[in-house]
Amino acid sequence: MNHIVSLAVPRRWSTRDDPAPGVVLLARAPAATASGFTPELVVRVGPIEGALSLTAWRAGALAALAGQLVDLEVEDTDVFDRDGEPTAYHRFSHRLGEVDVLCDQWAWLRDGVGVTLTGSVARADYGDYYDLFEDVAATVELSPRTAA
């Protein structure tokens, strides 16, 4: 990757760097909520094939998620400029077992590399976490990687 992704993770959240291919960070809240679901933040990074725009890449990604997640429903979508960086936002829900999960997802596309930040929480607990997810998203920075 040509860029380094940095962000501020909430204190006391456990983190794992590079836990799976394409996942550069997984952060989990210190404990599950009353719903039994533990809120988490996931940062994914990977090459985006073709000359796709941010909007086209995210539309394709959501279509792919529809085939992977149970009862996927996109509830909100926006594309905006954050400090000169085009940013896509989606809020979507899906079912994980008996839990109705709500996700806030931000995405950036730079130099053919896609970066997503996804905050996931049980719908019942979303009101306690959406501000935190937005605060974390506001700290995301993509910096050019310097030569060693």
Steps between C-alpha positions, in 0.01 A plus 500: 500500500620851423344657810499457876161508671485648849209561733421548868344193664301543823702440815452159660389343171710196416672511162655253260712613208481298177263232640401378151587566137382849406415589861759733648327566832230340712401684818239371745326665793611376842175308554185388327193719534175383657404361159797262520674655198844657546534824299796505265691710251665344196737665252542325166747597228546354156559568134200599292513348153418715199453872479202512734372814664436505875125477434530208257736310732264538796193402296678180396614434855146536637370267229763244607403543866138426409615152399696449824286650775157388614221756448731782387316832485669827406347772718705808411762596243697815432812618321665811638828685506697476825808723504535467123459120509190352329334277759215253457273418794249218534289384790367151455351226710512123488428205724769304679329208667223656706660845511394789277837665428534858384819613324638843423755480220728765352712441190784674322662424165846630425746393230310175432492400869170478688474557874189433706425559866198310630348543844258221596263483795165342586217726383372521859833660602555723195397817686788445741762453226424705188677811632804292594510346151478846342776630729730214396421553131594866538853394605574281198803620307656357186867598484742425218740221587857624498789300364700310759 
